[in-house]
Amino acid sequence: MKKKTIYIIHLLSMLLLLLMTACEHEVLSSGHPDEGETSDDKVRIEIFARANDYKLPSTKGTDNENKVGKTPWILVFKGNGENATFIEAVQAFELVGKRFVILTKQPAGNKYQLLILANPQSRFYYGDNVTGYDFNADNLLTRINPGITTLSEVCKNLRTEPLDSPSLTTIPYNGADEPIPMSYLLEVDKIDNTTKIENSDKSSLQLIRSVAKLMIINNASNFKLKGIMTVVNVPRQGQWHNLDGSIMDNTSNLTEYQYDAAYSSPLVTTEVVTGGQSTENNPIYLYESDKRNEPYIIIQGSYENQDYYYKMAIVDDTLQSMNILRNRAYKFTIKTVKGPGYDSVEDAKISKASNTALDFTILVDDSNSYEIIANNDYYLAVSNSVFIAYSNNSTTHEAFNVITDCKKDFPDARSITDNEMDVEEGSFHLSYPEDGKIPIVENNISPRITPIGVFVSNRLQWHEEGLIAIDGTKRINASVTLKLGNLEKQIHIRQRNAISTKGDTLRFMPTSNLDPLKSEINYYSLSAYVEDGNDNPRSWIKLRSSIPDSDRNDTEHITVDDGIIYIEVLPNYGSERNGIVYLTTIGNPGSSKNGSSVKRIKIDITQSGRVNN
């Protein structure tokens, strides 16, 4: 009897195992075939992606801002850069907790651009804010033509769902189960079984959010921040992916965030934190906005035990209007309030901004522009890994910024050093910080941002790899090395002569030139932008492509696909002037543009003047 019982148990176990196997096969082959069942011209590819970290500053926000859905859309384009033409649009699917997409195989010999659109909304808009389409392949094909529509056209026209105007209680992406649209552009050499949708260093792609976020923190002892009443003159809509860095014109497509028409309650309330009040856990999300839209915020607070309303323009520490850029975090910290505000929201709205009555600082998260290395404990990042000074003077320059969230006070491995002894004496050295140490996080204020200064003379241009000294000695590069625990980063410091009053065109392109007196430096360029500055550099520094007679209205930003960017410096009829250009390059043109070999260069341009300062 016992043997029969054991036999029956074994038989039932085998039957149960067969049933489970059959069920598993049914799940795998339902709707999305496994790799063995794809047709000969298709390939299944796993997607490795996550949200780009808000590393600067360390912010909280809502859970939605870090969610990356399992079913992003992949739009495939054939060709180089912005002129690549559309091939297909495919939505990914989830299988065993992972993301997969089945794409049509594409041969080697061409470049392919994969535009990844994560967290799709129920509808998309194309070229306007009027007509919405259900987000599916059939509707995408009514607007995007295979073999005809370019990547540039799609990025320009593919837009999010517009907000209401006024939006009343609606703060985009602040509700439950409302993840933020994100995007990423990945270049691959072919599409087959070896294709990986990941970075070249095997890390996950860091998707870029389509919105910025804004927070207000109050540390003023004479003021109690109660909340944000309204946000005015902000865009209703954004582009899914910003290809060239320019901001979509939204001047006729603005809205206002408010609780209700009567402003009967704050749109966002604060919570008590150490030292004051904060909206960090309940941020405002905003689409990209040009400073010409003149956005502003009305806050409510108690000053000397009396409630007032204050109008805050979105400006920097010098009270200059600023653009709102995607995937940035704008953190306003009120330090002191110098007087009363207005008795009503309506009065505050028609007044001048109260920024002069509010002593504040602003920290802007541009961590997407930082080069970051990390371990499991902390990260170390730099704003740029190359610094080039165009200057005839022997002076100190702010070469780059260091940012870290490290709290460990390493006794030895926390250093900033130069190789001054390896180059000509007096041509270069570290200027600040004077103690040569990387500042770490203190008093829980994270992250820690530190500007690094270097002294550079006009003799440094002759100290670069590839050049030979008179005595036959091989020159080496000037550099600053950061060491933080087991993380290490090196920054290349370079110098060229100042630009003459006649102007010049600086060429950043693949070249064999080593002569520092020629206006040509060997880099494979991807993109560039001119930073705002006191000398209005955007009026006299113009970014150009290599295409003859190219008609470009936007000379402040540029993206190219041939590795060549020209920086034109116009003639100067006034006094000496200065401007900053940031250039993004890739070390190996044969690798992915989004891989770990991408570098950022800070170019500090001084132009001589006809009039003495």
C-alpha positions, 0 to 999 in steps of 0.5 A: 500500500505504501509503494502504491501511495508513493507511486501515485504521488510521483505520478501526480508530481510529474503531471503537475510539472507538465501542466506548469511547463505548458502554462509557462510556455503559453505565457511566453508565447502569448502576444510577444514571441520569444527569440526563437519564434521571431521571424527571420528579419526580426530580433528581440533586444533587451532595454537597459534604462533608468531615470537620469539621477537628480544628483545636484542637488539631492532632492526628494520630489515624488516617486513618479519622477524616477519611474521608468515604465516597462513599455517604452516606444522605440523609434528607429531612424537610419543615417547620421544625426538629425538627418537620419530618416524614419524606419519604424516605431515599435513599443517594448513589452515586459517579460519576467520583469524586464523590457524587450523590444522586437526590431527589424534587423538592419545591416552594418555599414550605416548608422542607426538612431534609436529614439527611446520614449519612455512613460508614454501618455495616452495621446500624443500631439504633432506640431500643435496643441490642438489635435491629439492622437491615441499613442499607437503605431498606426497613428504615429505612421499617419504623421511620420513617413518611413524613409522621408521624415527625419529625426530632426522633424520628429523631435521638433514636432512630437509633443506631450499632451497640453495642460489646461489653461488655466490649469487650476489644481493640475500640477503635471506629474504630481498625481498618483500613477502619472510618471514623467515622459522621458527620452533618450537617443542612442546611436548603433552601427547595426541592429541584430542579435548582438545589439545592446540598448545600453551604454558602451560601458554596459551601464543602463541608459540614463533617460532624460525627463521632459520637465524641470522641477522647482522647489522653494526652501525657507531658512529665514528666521524672520519669515515663515513660508506657507506655500506656493499660491500660483505659478504663472506664464509657464508652458502648457506643453513640451517636446518629447525629446530635445535634439539640439538644445534649443527651447520650443517657442511657447510664447502663445501656449502658456498657462497658470498653475493655481488651486482655483480661480479665487486662490482660496488655498495654496497650490503647494503647501510646505512642510517643516524641516530643519531650519525652516520650511520646504516644498522639496517633497511636493515640487512643481514640474515645468516644461522647458521655457524661454526666459522671454515668457517671464514666468513667476511664482506667488508665494505666501508667508508670514512676516512679523506675524502677518500673512503676505504674498510675494512675487518671485521672478525666476531669476538667478543670483544676479537677478537675471532672467533664466531659461528653464531647461528639462531635467534640471532642478531649480532650488530657491533658498530664502535666507532673509526677508527684508520687508512685507509683501502684498495683501492679496495674490491679485495685488502681488501679480500686478506688482514688480517681482519681490526678489529684491526684498527676498535675500535668496540663493538658487542652485540649479541641477545641471547634473546631466552636463557633469561627467560622473564616476561612482561606486556603491557609496558616493559619486565624484563628478566634474563639470568638464574634463578639459579646460582651454583658456584663450588668453595672453595674460598670466592669471587664474581661471575657474577651470571646472567644478567638482561635485560630490555627495561623499561624507567620508573624510578620507585622511589621504585619498581626498586630494586635488593635485597638479603636475606642475613639476612636469611642465615648464616652471611658472606656466601652470599650477593649481590655485584653489582650493589652497589646501588641495583637498576635495571638500566633502558634505558637511551638516547634511547639505548635499551635494558639495559643489566646489569651483577649482581654479588654476593659474595659466600663463601663455607659455602653457600652449607649448606643453602638450603631448606630441610637441617636442622641446628644443632639447628633444624632450617630449612634452606632456599635458598639464593636468589636475587630478582628483582623488576621492577614496577609490575614485579618480578623475583627471582634467586636461588644462590647455591654453591658446593665445587670446583672440585678436580684435579682428576676430577669428574662427576656431575649428574643433574637428578631427585634425592632425594639427599640433601647432598651437598657433593655428586655430584648429584643435583635434576633437570629434565634436558633437554639440556646443552652446554659448553661456550667458555672461556679463559681456553678452558673449552670445552677440559676438560668439557664433556657433557654425557647422561645416556646411557651406552657406548654412542658414542657422538662426540659432547660433547659440546652440549647435548639434552636428553629425560630422564631428566639426564645429566652428566657433566664430568670434566677431571683430571687436571695436570696444574693450576686452571681452570674455565669453564661455563656450561648452563643447561636447565631444567624443573620444572615439568616433567609432563608438556610441555617441552616448557612451562613456567616452563622451567628454565636456570641454569648457572654452574660456575665450578672451578677445583683445579690445581696441579700447583699454578697460 
